């Protein structure tokens, strides 16, 4: 198996775990404080977008270095 495929898979798995953790924590926080749900939701979306951006950068780097 190619090392590029393994490293790309690790980046994607890490990003999906991180985004899942963000969503889980946001739901827990909104259940505890419903009045702050709008702020929590906005923050969670921004952080998830940043994690996805880093993951995309990681995939691009692994694909470029693998060739």
N, CA, C and O atoms as a GROMACS GRO file, in nm:
protein
  268
    1UNK      N    1   0.085  -0.119   0.000
    1UNK     CA    2   0.000   0.000   0.000
    1UNK      C    3   0.088   0.124   0.000
    1UNK      O    4   0.195   0.128   0.062
    2UNK      N    5   0.043   0.223  -0.069
    2UNK     CA    6   0.120   0.345  -0.088
    2UNK      C    7   0.117   0.431   0.040
    2UNK      O    8   0.014   0.443   0.106
    3UNK      N    9   0.231   0.489   0.072
    3UNK     CA   10   0.241   0.575   0.190
    3UNK      C   11   0.156   0.701   0.175
    3UNK      O   12   0.106   0.754   0.274
    4UNK      N   13   0.140   0.749   0.053
    4UNK     CA   14   0.056   0.866   0.029
    4UNK      C   15  -0.089   0.838   0.064
    4UNK      O   16  -0.156   0.922   0.125
    5UNK      N   17  -0.137   0.721   0.027
    5UNK     CA   18  -0.276   0.686   0.058
    5UNK      C   19  -0.297   0.673   0.208
    5UNK      O   20  -0.401   0.714   0.260
    6UNK      N   21  -0.201   0.617   0.278
    6UNK     CA   22  -0.213   0.602   0.423
    6UNK      C   23  -0.213   0.738   0.492
    6UNK      O   24  -0.294   0.763   0.580
    7UNK      N   25  -0.122   0.826   0.451
    7UNK     CA   26  -0.116   0.958   0.516
    7UNK      C   27  -0.239   1.042   0.483
    7UNK      O   28  -0.288   1.117   0.568
    8UNK      N   29  -0.290   1.030   0.361
    8UNK     CA   30  -0.413   1.101   0.326
    8UNK      C   31  -0.531   1.050   0.408
    8UNK      O   32  -0.613   1.129   0.455
    9UNK      N   33  -0.538   0.918   0.424
    9UNK     CA   34  -0.645   0.860   0.505
    9UNK      C   35  -0.636   0.906   0.650
    9UNK      O   36  -0.738   0.932   0.714
   10UNK      N   37  -0.516   0.915   0.703
   10UNK     CA   38  -0.498   0.962   0.842
   10UNK      C   39  -0.543   1.106   0.858
   10UNK      O   40  -0.603   1.142   0.959
   11UNK      N   41  -0.514   1.190   0.759
   11UNK     CA   42  -0.558   1.329   0.765
   11UNK      C   43  -0.710   1.337   0.764
   11UNK      O   44  -0.770   1.412   0.841
   12UNK      N   45  -0.773   1.260   0.676
   12UNK     CA   46  -0.919   1.262   0.666
   12UNK      C   47  -0.984   1.207   0.792
   12UNK      O   48  -1.083   1.262   0.840
   13UNK      N   49  -0.929   1.099   0.846
   13UNK     CA   50  -0.983   1.040   0.969
   13UNK      C   51  -0.969   1.139   1.086
   13UNK      O   52  -1.062   1.154   1.165
   14UNK      N   53  -0.854   1.204   1.096
   14UNK     CA   54  -0.834   1.302   1.203
   14UNK      C   55  -0.928   1.420   1.193
   14UNK      O   56  -0.981   1.466   1.294
   15UNK      N   57  -0.949   1.467   1.072
   15UNK     CA   58  -1.040   1.581   1.052
   15UNK      C   59  -1.184   1.542   1.083
   15UNK      O   60  -1.257   1.619   1.146
   16UNK      N   61  -1.224   1.423   1.040
   16UNK     CA   62  -1.362   1.382   1.068
   16UNK      C   63  -1.384   1.360   1.217
   16UNK      O   64  -1.491   1.389   1.270
   17UNK      N   65  -1.283   1.308   1.286
   17UNK     CA   66  -1.294   1.293   1.432
   17UNK      C   67  -1.305   1.430   1.499
   17UNK      O   68  -1.385   1.449   1.591
   18UNK      N   69  -1.225   1.525   1.453
   18UNK     CA   70  -1.228   1.659   1.512
   18UNK      C   71  -1.360   1.730   1.489
   18UNK      O   72  -1.413   1.793   1.580
   19UNK      N   73  -1.414   1.719   1.368
   19UNK     CA   74  -1.542   1.783   1.339
   19UNK      C   75  -1.654   1.716   1.418
   19UNK      O   76  -1.746   1.783   1.465
   20UNK      N   77  -1.648   1.584   1.433
   20UNK     CA   78  -1.746   1.513   1.515
   20UNK      C   79  -1.740   1.555   1.660
   20UNK      O   80  -1.843   1.569   1.726
   21UNK      N   81  -1.619   1.576   1.710
   21UNK     CA   82  -1.601   1.621   1.848
   21UNK      C   83  -1.657   1.762   1.866
   21UNK      O   84  -1.718   1.792   1.969
   22UNK      N   85  -1.636   1.848   1.768
   22UNK     CA   86  -1.689   1.985   1.773
   22UNK      C   87  -1.841   1.981   1.777
   22UNK      O   88  -1.903   2.050   1.857
   23UNK      N   89  -1.901   1.901   1.690
   23UNK     CA   90  -2.047   1.890   1.688
   23UNK      C   91  -2.103   1.835   1.817
   23UNK      O   92  -2.205   1.883   1.866
   24UNK      N   93  -2.038   1.735   1.871
   24UNK     CA   94  -2.083   1.675   1.996
   24UNK      C   95  -2.076   1.775   2.111
   24UNK      O   96  -2.170   1.788   2.190
   25UNK      N   97  -1.965   1.846   2.118
   25UNK     CA   98  -1.950   1.945   2.225
   25UNK      C   99  -2.048   2.061   2.209
   25UNK      O  100  -2.100   2.114   2.308
   26UNK      N  101  -2.073   2.100   2.085
   26UNK     CA  102  -2.168   2.210   2.061
   26UNK      C  103  -2.309   2.168   2.102
   26UNK      O  104  -2.382   2.247   2.163
   27UNK      N  105  -2.348   2.046   2.070
   27UNK     CA  106  -2.482   1.998   2.109
   27UNK      C  107  -2.494   1.990   2.262
   27UNK      O  108  -2.598   2.025   2.318
   28UNK      N  109  -2.389   1.945   2.326
   28UNK     CA  110  -2.390   1.938   2.472
   28UNK      C  111  -2.400   2.077   2.533
   28UNK      O  112  -2.475   2.099   2.628
   29UNK      N  113  -2.325   2.172   2.477
   29UNK     CA  114  -2.329   2.309   2.529
   29UNK      C  115  -2.465   2.374   2.506
   29UNK      O  116  -2.514   2.447   2.592
   30UNK      N  117  -2.526   2.348   2.390
   30UNK     CA  118  -2.657   2.406   2.362
   30UNK      C  119  -2.766   2.344   2.450
   30UNK      O  120  -2.864   2.410   2.484
   31UNK      N  121  -2.748   2.218   2.487
   31UNK     CA  122  -2.845   2.155   2.576
   31UNK      C  123  -2.834   2.212   2.717
   31UNK      O  124  -2.933   2.222   2.789
   32UNK      N  125  -2.714   2.250   2.755
   32UNK     CA  126  -2.694   2.306   2.889
   32UNK      C  127  -2.735   2.452   2.898
   32UNK      O  128  -2.786   2.497   3.000
   33UNK      N  129  -2.712   2.527   2.790
   33UNK     CA  130  -2.745   2.670   2.789
   33UNK      C  131  -2.818   2.705   2.660
   33UNK      O  132  -2.756   2.754   2.565
   34UNK      N  133  -2.947   2.681   2.654
   34UNK     CA  134  -3.022   2.708   2.529
   34UNK      C  135  -3.022   2.854   2.488
   34UNK      O  136  -3.035   2.885   2.369
   35UNK      N  137  -3.007   2.944   2.582
   35UNK     CA  138  -3.010   3.087   2.548
   35UNK      C  139  -2.885   3.129   2.471
   35UNK      O  140  -2.888   3.232   2.403
   36UNK      N  141  -2.778   3.053   2.480
   36UNK     CA  142  -2.654   3.086   2.408
   36UNK      C  143  -2.636   3.000   2.284
   36UNK      O  144  -2.526   2.994   2.228
   37UNK      N  145  -2.742   2.935   2.239
   37UNK     CA  146  -2.727   2.839   2.129
   37UNK      C  147  -2.686   2.906   1.998
   37UNK      O  148  -2.612   2.846   1.920
   38UNK      N  149  -2.731   3.028   1.972
   38UNK     CA  150  -2.694   3.097   1.848
   38UNK      C  151  -2.544   3.123   1.843
   38UNK      O  152  -2.480   3.101   1.740
   39UNK      N  153  -2.488   3.170   1.953
   39UNK     CA  154  -2.345   3.197   1.959
   39UNK      C  155  -2.264   3.068   1.950
   39UNK      O  156  -2.163   3.063   1.880
   40UNK      N  157  -2.310   2.965   2.020
   40UNK     CA  158  -2.240   2.837   2.018
   40UNK      C  159  -2.242   2.777   1.877
   40UNK      O  160  -2.142   2.724   1.830
   41UNK      N  161  -2.357   2.786   1.811
   41UNK     CA  162  -2.369   2.732   1.676
   41UNK      C  163  -2.276   2.804   1.578
   41UNK      O  164  -2.210   2.740   1.497
   42UNK      N  165  -2.272   2.935   1.586
   42UNK     CA  166  -2.185   3.013   1.498
   42UNK      C  167  -2.039   2.979   1.522
   42UNK      O  168  -1.963   2.961   1.426
   43UNK      N  169  -2.000   2.971   1.647
   43UNK     CA  170  -1.862   2.937   1.680
   43UNK      C  171  -1.826   2.798   1.633
   43UNK      O  172  -1.717   2.776   1.580
   44UNK      N  173  -1.917   2.703   1.650
   44UNK     CA  174  -1.891   2.565   1.608
   44UNK      C  175  -1.875   2.557   1.456
   44UNK      O  176  -1.790   2.483   1.408
   45UNK      N  177  -1.955   2.631   1.382
   45UNK     CA  178  -1.944   2.629   1.236
   45UNK      C  179  -1.811   2.689   1.191
   45UNK      O  180  -1.748   2.637   1.100
   46UNK      N  181  -1.769   2.797   1.254
   46UNK     CA  182  -1.642   2.860   1.218
   46UNK      C  183  -1.525   2.765   1.248
   46UNK      O  184  -1.435   2.749   1.166
   47UNK      N  185  -1.528   2.704   1.366
   47UNK     CA  186  -1.419   2.613   1.403
   47UNK      C  187  -1.418   2.489   1.313
   47UNK      O  188  -1.311   2.443   1.274
   48UNK      N  189  -1.534   2.436   1.279
   48UNK     CA  190  -1.540   2.321   1.189
   48UNK      C  191  -1.487   2.358   1.050
   48UNK      O  192  -1.421   2.276   0.986
   49UNK      N  193  -1.514   2.478   1.005
   49UNK     CA  194  -1.462   2.523   0.876
   49UNK      C  195  -1.310   2.535   0.880
   49UNK      O  196  -1.242   2.501   0.783
   50UNK      N  197  -1.257   2.583   0.991
   50UNK     CA  198  -1.111   2.592   1.004
   50UNK      C  199  -1.047   2.453   1.006
   50UNK      O  200  -0.942   2.432   0.944
   51UNK      N  201  -1.108   2.359   1.076
   51UNK     CA  202  -1.056   2.222   1.079
   51UNK      C  203  -1.060   2.162   0.939
   51UNK      O  204  -0.965   2.095   0.898
   52UNK      N  205  -1.168   2.185   0.867
   52UNK     CA  206  -1.178   2.131   0.732
   52UNK      C  207  -1.076   2.196   0.639
   52UNK      O  208  -1.023   2.129   0.550
   53UNK      N  209  -1.049   2.322   0.658
   53UNK     CA  210  -0.946   2.388   0.578
   53UNK      C  211  -0.808   2.330   0.603
   53UNK      O  212  -0.731   2.309   0.509
   54UNK      N  213  -0.778   2.305   0.728
   54UNK     CA  214  -0.649   2.243   0.761
   54UNK      C  215  -0.641   2.102   0.704
   54UNK      O  216  -0.536   2.060   0.656
   55UNK      N  217  -0.752   2.030   0.708
   55UNK     CA  218  -0.754   1.894   0.652
   55UNK      C  219  -0.734   1.898   0.501
   55UNK      O  220  -0.660   1.816   0.447
   56UNK      N  221  -0.797   1.992   0.434
   56UNK     CA  222  -0.778   2.006   0.290
   56UNK      C  223  -0.633   2.038   0.257
   56UNK      O  224  -0.576   1.983   0.162
   57UNK      N  225  -0.574   2.126   0.335
   57UNK     CA  226  -0.432   2.160   0.317
   57UNK      C  227  -0.345   2.035   0.339
   57UNK      O  228  -0.250   2.012   0.264
   58UNK      N  229  -0.378   1.957   0.441
   58UNK     CA  230  -0.302   1.834   0.467
   58UNK      C  231  -0.313   1.733   0.355
   58UNK      O  232  -0.215   1.669   0.319
   59UNK      N  233  -0.432   1.719   0.299
   59UNK     CA  234  -0.451   1.626   0.186
   59UNK      C  235  -0.372   1.673   0.065
   59UNK      O  236  -0.308   1.592  -0.002
   60UNK      N  237  -0.375   1.802   0.037
   60UNK     CA  238  -0.301   1.856  -0.078
   60UNK      C  239  -0.151   1.835  -0.058
   60UNK      O  240  -0.081   1.796  -0.152
   61UNK      N  241  -0.102   1.860   0.062
   61UNK     CA  242   0.041   1.843   0.088
   61UNK      C  243   0.081   1.698   0.074
   61UNK      O  244   0.185   1.668   0.014
   62UNK      N  245   0.002   1.606   0.128
   62UNK     CA  246   0.038   1.465   0.116
   62UNK      C  247   0.033   1.418  -0.029
   62UNK      O  248   0.116   1.337  -0.070
   63UNK      N  249  -0.063   1.468  -0.106
   63UNK     CA  250  -0.069   1.428  -0.246
   63UNK      C  251   0.046   1.488  -0.327
   63UNK      O  252   0.098   1.422  -0.418
   64UNK      N  253   0.086   1.608  -0.296
   64UNK     CA  254   0.198   1.670  -0.369
   64UNK      C  255   0.332   1.607  -0.333
   64UNK      O  256   0.418   1.590  -0.419
   65UNK      N  257   0.350   1.573  -0.206
   65UNK     CA  258   0.476   1.513  -0.165
   65UNK      C  259   0.486   1.365  -0.202
   65UNK      O  260   0.595   1.309  -0.208
   66UNK      N  261   0.371   1.303  -0.226
   66UNK     CA  262   0.372   1.161  -0.258
   66UNK      C  263   0.411   1.131  -0.401
   66UNK      O  264   0.448   1.018  -0.432
   67UNK      N  265   0.402   1.229  -0.488
   67UNK     CA  266   0.432   1.203  -0.629
   67UNK      C  267   0.576   1.224  -0.661
   67UNK      O  268   0.617   1.206  -0.775
   0.00000   0.00000   0.00000
